[in-house]
């Protein structure tokens, strides 16, 4: 009997022990934030509490709200069953007016398609991912250096939603199973971005720094342009632009030379003489035209002979027209004989400012026999320009329309005193 009682008591004890172990195991599972059986909010509050404790912040009793300070910046961390984790970090940036950084989305891209552009910094990867809006684009160019752009992209990639304004940074995560460590990293990354954007400094000096030290040539080019837009040319900036003409990027060199106007033309000429395919020749030629840089005429004649594309040749003829140099008249006469098509009207117009008496016969023939009324009108207009430049009244310097003297350069009706006549010149030689 005693043996039976002992066995029964042993069974009871073992049963109680097994039940206790089962309850303990279930309790451990329910406290595991990664357990699939847990309620989402319970899992989230666990991570939130740990994150706040790690950052030495405070947390509400129910674990759905926390706040604290990281790197001197105040943050709040909230959680709910629908939105997940939301991080809000307060700061105050030294920029006036509108300022925001968001992710590009379908709507913003559609706006770009209809012509509403956002601020661009020149970094194609960054500009593609971020939508920048600002009342002061120059501030963006200055503060968004290479390090800051990298931090912003990293923060965006770590968060579900993302936005930055003058006074706050908002980021969020929707995964409730997220470890507290990930939340801590997100908050610290937001603080690092805020610190970078809050960097105090003179905007001009930051632009100059980016111009010389950013590894992206398009960013350097953008900073150079922003300098020119915001600050008038000065002795300091003249030196800066002169140094920028040594930039590895030809585009930056061209822009710097453009800003220096006449002082930069010699450098542009040296670039053009290299005749590199990647160089924007038409842009340089246009700058020569706008600055009436006649010293480029020689190299432009070489390029005209070598290049067959109409766009380059037209740009050169426009430059020659602006130069107004009679020394170009023989070259233009050759071009008039050799070239037709879209380039021809521009050759004729260049002769209007550069042509001499020797050009008149060819222009007269073109004004009478040219294919199309438009080119005939261009030729007649060029003849009138030459007459005006030589100080001769219209009609006094013309090709005689007489059968026996066809092609002679004379007064059409009668010789008046002082009239220029090709036939008169021949008679005097006799």
C-alpha positions in Angstrom: 0.0 0.0 0.0 2.7 2.4 0.9 4.4 1.6 -2.3 1.3 2.5 -4.3 1.0 5.8 -2.5 4.6 6.6 -3.2 4.1 5.9 -6.9 1.0 8.1 -7.1 2.8 11.0 -5.3 5.7 10.7 -7.7 3.4 10.9 -10.7 1.7 14.0 -9.3 5.0 15.7 -8.6 6.3 14.9 -12.2 3.0 16.2 -13.7 3.1 19.5 -11.8 6.7 19.9 -12.8 5.9 19.3 -16.4 3.1 21.8 -16.3 5.3 24.4 -14.7 7.9 24.0 -17.4 5.3 24.3 -20.1 4.0 27.5 -18.6 7.5 28.9 -18.3 8.2 28.0 -21.9 5.0 29.7 -23.1 5.9 32.7 -21.0 9.3 32.9 -22.7 7.8 32.6 -26.1 5.3 35.4 -25.4 8.2 37.7 -24.3 10.3 37.0 -27.5 9.9 40.0 -29.8 10.7 37.9 -32.8 8.0 35.3 -32.0 5.4 35.0 -34.8 2.7 34.3 -32.2 3.1 37.7 -30.6 0.8 40.7 -31.0 2.5 43.3 -33.4 2.1 46.2 -31.0 3.6 44.1 -28.2 6.6 43.3 -30.4 6.9 46.9 -31.4 6.8 48.3 -27.9 9.6 46.0 -26.9 11.9 47.3 -29.6 10.8 50.9 -28.8 11.6 50.5 -25.1 15.0 49.1 -25.9 15.8 51.8 -28.4 14.9 54.6 -26.0 16.9 53.0 -23.2 19.9 52.6 -25.5 19.7 56.3 -26.4 19.1 57.2 -22.7 15.7 58.5 -23.5 12.3 58.1 -21.7 9.4 55.9 -22.7 5.7 55.9 -21.9 4.3 53.1 -19.7 2.5 51.3 -22.6 5.7 51.5 -24.7 4.1 53.2 -27.7 5.9 56.6 -27.3 9.4 57.6 -26.5 11.6 60.7 -26.6 15.1 61.7 -26.0 18.2 63.6 -27.3 20.8 62.4 -29.6 23.8 64.6 -30.6 22.0 67.6 -29.0 18.9 67.1 -31.1 15.5 66.3 -29.7 13.7 63.2 -31.1 10.4 61.4 -30.6 9.6 57.8 -31.4 6.0 56.6 -31.8 4.3 53.4 -32.6 0.8 52.3 -33.6 -0.8 49.2 -35.1 -1.1 50.8 -38.6 1.8 53.2 -39.1 4.6 51.3 -37.5 7.5 53.3 -36.1 7.6 57.0 -36.7 10.7 59.1 -35.9 10.5 62.9 -35.6 13.7 64.8 -35.1 13.6 68.6 -34.5 16.2 71.0 -35.9 16.5 74.5 -37.3 18.3 75.1 -40.5 19.9 78.4 -41.4 17.9 78.9 -44.6 15.0 81.3 -45.2 11.8 80.5 -47.1 10.8 77.1 -48.5 13.1 74.2 -48.1 12.2 70.5 -48.4 13.9 67.2 -49.4 11.7 64.3 -50.3 11.9 61.2 -52.4 11.0 61.4 -56.1 7.7 59.8 -56.8 5.3 59.3 -59.8 3.6 62.7 -59.3 6.9 64.7 -59.0 8.2 63.0 -62.2 5.0 63.8 -64.0 5.4 67.4 -63.0 8.9 67.4 -64.4 7.5 66.0 -67.7 5.3 69.1 -68.0 8.2 71.5 -67.3 8.0 72.0 -63.5 11.6 71.4 -62.5 12.9 71.0 -58.9 16.3 72.1 -57.7 19.2 70.1 -59.2 22.6 69.8 -57.6 24.3 68.2 -60.6 24.7 64.7 -59.1 22.7 62.5 -61.5 22.2 59.7 -58.9 21.1 62.0 -56.1 18.9 64.2 -58.4 17.1 61.1 -59.7 16.3 59.9 -56.2 15.5 63.2 -54.4 13.0 65.9 -54.9 14.5 69.3 -53.8 12.5 72.4 -53.3 13.9 75.7 -52.0 13.5 79.4 -52.1 17.3 79.7 -52.1 18.7 77.1 -54.6 22.2 78.5 -53.9 22.0 77.3 -50.3 21.2 73.8 -51.5 24.2 73.8 -53.8 26.5 75.0 -51.0 25.3 72.7 -48.2 24.8 69.5 -50.3 28.4 68.5 -50.5 29.5 65.0 -51.3 29.3 63.7 -47.7 25.9 65.3 -47.0 24.4 63.8 -50.2 25.7 60.4 -49.3 24.1 60.7 -45.8 20.8 61.7 -47.1 20.6 58.8 -49.6 21.6 56.4 -46.8 18.8 57.7 -44.6 16.3 57.5 -47.4 17.3 53.9 -48.1 16.9 52.9 -44.4 13.4 54.3 -44.0 10.0 53.5 -45.4 8.9 57.2 -45.6 11.3 60.1 -45.6 11.1 64.0 -45.6 13.2 66.9 -44.4 12.2 70.5 -43.9 13.7 73.6 -42.3 12.6 72.5 -38.8 12.3 68.7 -38.8 13.3 65.3 -40.2 10.6 62.6 -40.5 11.3 59.0 -41.2 9.5 55.8 -40.5 9.7 51.9 -40.5 6.7 49.6 -40.8 8.3 46.3 -39.8 7.2 45.4 -36.3 9.8 42.7 -36.0 12.6 45.3 -36.4 15.3 45.0 -33.8 15.8 47.9 -31.5 19.3 48.2 -32.9 17.9 49.2 -36.3 15.7 51.9 -34.8 18.8 53.3 -33.0 20.8 53.4 -36.2 17.9 55.1 -38.0 17.7 57.8 -35.3 21.4 58.4 -35.3 21.5 58.6 -39.1 18.8 61.2 -39.0 20.8 63.2 -36.5 23.9 62.9 -38.7 21.9 64.3 -41.7 20.6 67.2 -39.5 24.1 68.0 -38.3 25.4 68.1 -41.9 22.6 70.3 -43.1 23.0 72.6 -40.1 26.7 73.2 -40.9 27.4 76.8 -40.3 29.5 78.6 -42.8 29.6 81.3 -45.5 27.6 80.2 -48.5 30.2 81.7 -50.9 33.0 79.8 -49.2 31.1 76.5 -49.2 30.4 76.9 -53.0 34.1 77.6 -53.6 35.0 74.5 -51.5 32.6 72.3 -53.5 33.9 73.8 -56.8 37.4 72.6 -56.1 36.9 69.4 -54.0 33.7 67.6 -55.1 34.6 64.6 -57.2 31.5 65.0 -59.4 32.3 67.3 -62.3 28.6 68.2 -62.8 28.3 69.3 -59.2 31.5 71.4 -59.6 29.9 73.0 -62.6 26.7 73.7 -60.8 28.5 75.3 -57.9 30.5 77.5 -60.3 27.2 78.7 -61.9 25.7 79.4 -58.5 28.6 81.5 -57.6 28.1 83.6 -60.7 24.4 83.9 -60.2 24.6 85.1 -56.6 27.8 87.1 -56.4 29.0 89.9 -58.8 32.3 89.5 -60.5 35.1 90.7 -58.1 38.9 90.4 -57.8 38.4 87.3 -55.6 36.0 85.6 -58.0 38.2 86.5 -61.0 41.0 84.5 -59.3 38.6 81.7 -58.5 37.4 81.5 -62.1 40.9 81.6 -63.4 41.9 78.6 -61.1 38.7 76.8 -62.3 40.0 76.9 -65.9 42.5 74.2 -64.7 39.6 71.9 -63.7 39.9 68.3 -65.2 36.4 68.8 -66.7 36.4 70.7 -70.0 32.8 71.8 -69.3 34.0 73.5 -66.1 36.9 75.1 -67.9 34.5 76.5 -70.6 32.1 77.8 -68.0 34.9 79.5 -66.1 36.3 81.1 -69.2 32.8 82.3 -70.1 32.5 84.0 -66.8 35.8 85.7 -67.3 34.5 87.0 -70.7 37.4 88.5 -72.8 40.0 87.2 -70.3 38.9 83.6 -70.8 38.9 83.6 -74.6 42.6 82.7 -75.0 42.0 79.6 -72.9 38.9 78.6 -75.0 41.0 79.0 -78.1 43.6 76.6 -76.7 40.8 74.1 -75.9 39.5 74.4 -79.5 42.9 73.9 -81.0 43.1 70.4 -79.5 40.1 69.5 -81.7 38.9 66.9 -79.3 35.6 65.2 -80.2 34.1 65.5 -76.7 34.5 69.3 -76.6 31.4 71.3 -77.3 32.9 73.2 -80.2 29.7 75.0 -81.1 29.4 76.4 -77.6 33.0 77.8 -77.8 32.4 79.2 -81.3 29.3 80.9 -80.1 31.3 82.5 -77.2 33.8 83.7 -79.7 31.0 85.2 -81.7 29.4 86.9 -78.7 32.7 88.3 -77.6 33.8 89.2 -81.2 37.0 87.3 -80.6 38.6 87.8 -84.0 41.9 86.0 -82.9 40.0 82.7 -83.4 39.4 83.3 -87.1 42.4 81.2 -88.2 41.4 78.1 -86.2 37.8 78.5 -87.2 38.8 78.4 -90.9 40.6 75.2 -90.2 37.7 73.6 -88.4 35.3 74.8 -91.2 37.4 73.0 -93.8 37.6 69.8 -91.6 34.1 69.5 -90.3 31.3 68.6 -92.7 28.3 69.1 -90.4 26.1 72.0 -91.1 25.6 73.0 -87.5 29.3 73.7 -86.9 29.7 75.5 -90.2 26.7 77.7 -89.6 28.1 78.5 -86.1 31.4 79.5 -87.7 29.7 81.7 -90.3 27.7 83.4 -87.6 31.0 84.2 -85.8 32.6 85.6 -88.9 29.6 87.8 -89.5 30.0 89.2 -85.9 33.8 89.7 -86.5 33.2 91.9 -89.5 36.8 91.4 -90.7 37.5 92.1 -94.4 40.5 89.8 -94.2 38.0 86.9 -94.2 36.5 88.0 -97.6 38.7 85.7 -99.8 37.9 82.7 -97.6 34.2 83.5 -97.7 34.4 83.9 -101.5 35.7 80.4 -101.8 32.9 79.1 -99.5 30.4 80.9 -101.6 31.6 79.0 -104.7 31.8 75.6 -103.0 28.9 75.3 -100.6 25.1 75.3 -101.1 22.3 74.1 -99.0 21.6 75.3 -95.4 25.0 76.9 -94.9 24.9 79.2 -98.0 22.6 81.9 -96.5 25.0 82.2 -93.6 28.0 82.6 -95.9 26.2 85.4 -97.7 25.4 87.2 -94.5 29.0 86.9 -93.4 30.0 88.5 -96.7 27.7 91.4 -95.8 29.9 92.4 -92.9 33.3 91.1 -94.2 33.0 91.3 -98.0 34.9 93.8 -100.2 34.5 95.1 -103.8 35.9 91.7 -105.0 32.8 90.0 -103.5 30.3 92.1 -105.4 30.3 90.2 -108.7 29.7 86.8 -107.1 26.9 88.2 -104.9 25.3 89.9 -108.0 25.3 86.6 -109.9 23.7 84.9 -106.9 21.1 87.7 -106.5 20.1 87.1 -110.1 20.6 83.4 -110.6 20.4 81.9 -107.2 18.1 79.0 -106.6 15.1 80.4 -104.7 13.9 83.9 -104.0 15.2 83.7 -100.4 18.9 83.3 -101.3 18.5 86.0 -104.0 17.2 88.4 -101.4 20.0 87.5 -99.0 22.6 88.2 -101.7 21.0 91.6 -102.5 21.0 92.5 -98.8 24.7 91.6 -98.5 25.5 93.8 -101.5 23.6 96.7 -99.8 25.6 96.1 -96.6 28.9 96.3 -98.5 27.8 99.5 -100.2 26.9 101.0 -96.8 30.2 100.0 -95.2 32.2 101.5 -98.1 30.3 104.7 -97.7 28.7 104.6 -101.1 25.0 105.3 -101.7 22.8 102.5 -102.9 23.0 102.1 -106.6 26.5 103.7 -107.0 28.3 100.4 -106.3 26.5 97.8 -108.4 27.0 95.5 -111.3 26.0 97.1 -114.6 23.1 95.4 -116.1 24.2 96.0 -119.7 24.7 93.2 -122.1 28.1 94.4 -123.4 29.5 95.0 -119.9 27.9 92.0 -118.1 29.7 91.5 -114.9 31.3 94.9 -114.7 31.2 96.8 -111.4 29.8 100.2 -112.2 27.0 102.7 -111.8 23.9 101.2 -113.5 22.8 104.4 -115.4 25.6 106.9 -115.6 28.9 107.5 -114.1 28.8 110.2 -111.5 31.8 111.8 -109.9 33.4 109.5 -107.3 31.5 106.4 -108.5 33.3 103.1 -108.3 33.5 101.4 -111.6 35.2 98.2 -112.7 35.1 99.4 -116.3 36.6 102.7 -115.4 39.5 100.9 -113.7 40.2 98.9 -116.8 40.2 102.0 -119.0 42.7 103.7 -116.7 45.0 100.8 -116.8 45.0 101.0 -120.7 
